[in-house]
Each structure stands twice: as C-alpha cells, then as structure tokens.
C-alpha cells in the first residue's frame, strides 16, 4: 500500500524485490498516493490493477487474500486516520479490516520533521504498535534516513511473517 509521499514514485522497486522473494504482490494506493505511482508499470509488474477506490456493486473483488501487508511510504495522514479508525478511503478502510483479520502489517512512515514531532503522530504510531502493527520508524534518525531502503523493508516483512 502506497501513500502520497515522494518514495511512492519508486514503489515498483519494492514490488520487484518482494516478487523475487516469492511474494504475489498487489498494489493499493491512497487516493492521493495514486498520483505518485505509475499505475501502468505496477499493473504490468503485478498482473493486477492498482486499486485506490472502493469497487462498485457487481464488480468482482479483484483482490486475492492477503498474507501480509506493507504500507510504504505511510504518511502522517494515513497513520493518524488508520490508528483512530477513520476509514474515509479504500486504503485506510482496508487496513482497518485487515487488522481485524489478524493479517501481519508492516508500516513504514515517511514524513517531514515537523509532522513527526506532532503529538498525535507519536501517539498513533504507539497505538498501531499496540494493535500489532510493526512500525519501522526512528524519530531520532535524520529525515533523509527515516525510511529504510526497500531491501530492508522486504527483509522486515519476511521476519514479520516468519514471526507468525
């Protein structure tokens, strides 16, 4: 799942790494996150359309069951909505639902320093952790190093699922 942050422009690299690690990948974006990705490239890589909206009645589901989810980059907005259950878009609603099913989730926030210092963000990161989400975020890291490399994210995903 990709949100509206600059790193989303390179999410195809995450897809390729996950696929080489044996994962079947589907990409979901937040409505604004869709503007940051190349939906045609991602659809070609995954064989699945990129979803960012609810399906209409009568449309096929089109999503396989999830064994795990990576939310990267996860924005300030998405983290705060997700932790508090404000499911006002397909991506956040799906995250809330998948948590209820006990699907392992790895969240990798990427946001500006000022937003990272906001009280709600820190509290909501902790809330997600308490709900079982693995969050890769070090507020003490320099802003340019806050989001780990895609390779590390895939490694963490493997460890998360291996922990199950």
C-alpha angles and dihedrals in degrees: 000000000000128000132196102286130113095256089064088075087071098042089115086075090057089049092052093047093048091048091050086053090056101263124140102222133207121178123220121180135191112248092261092037089064088069090061099053135065100241093189094055092045092049090050092049095047103030086229130099117249109252124208102148137053115269118248122245110280094024115120116255093242095190123104118220111279121239090183141348133220117199104196127185094019112189131214089252096050095045092051095045093045095049092050096041098247096153099180096142136041096254096053093041089052092049091052091048094046090052088056089054091051095244111165110251130193116196122195111188122205117185145133121282093248092054092045088058093053110116094228093055095054092046092048094048087054091046091054090049091050088052090055102264115138106226120195103203131127111187090193093059118100111265093250091055101043096098112059122225117277089249091060091047091055089047091051090048090055091049092047093053091041088056090060 
